[in-house]
Amino acid sequence: MNILLGSVLATLAMTIPAVIIVAMVGHTTLELGLSPSDQVMLVLTVLTSMLTFSGGRTNVLQGTVHLGLFLPYPLLIFIP
């Protein structure tokens, strides 16, 4: 788990500032570009992840909740 969280943190810490800098240098606007349903899924996923990883241990129920949140993502990709 530590390897996963460390690599995610490093990727986000380098990618997001790089994209912001490129947008500023290129004088373009930077938009997240999420539809309302994608925004709801993002907020639910972040809140669920915060609740899951704030505790010391996880269990099967928390993993099932994460899988339940993941299943709509592929559907939302193909539904306009």
ABEGO torsion letter per residue (X at the ends): XAAAAAAAAAAAAAAAAAAAAAAAAAGBBBBAGBBAAAAAAAAAAAAAAAAAAABABBBAAAAAAAAAAAAAAAAAAABX
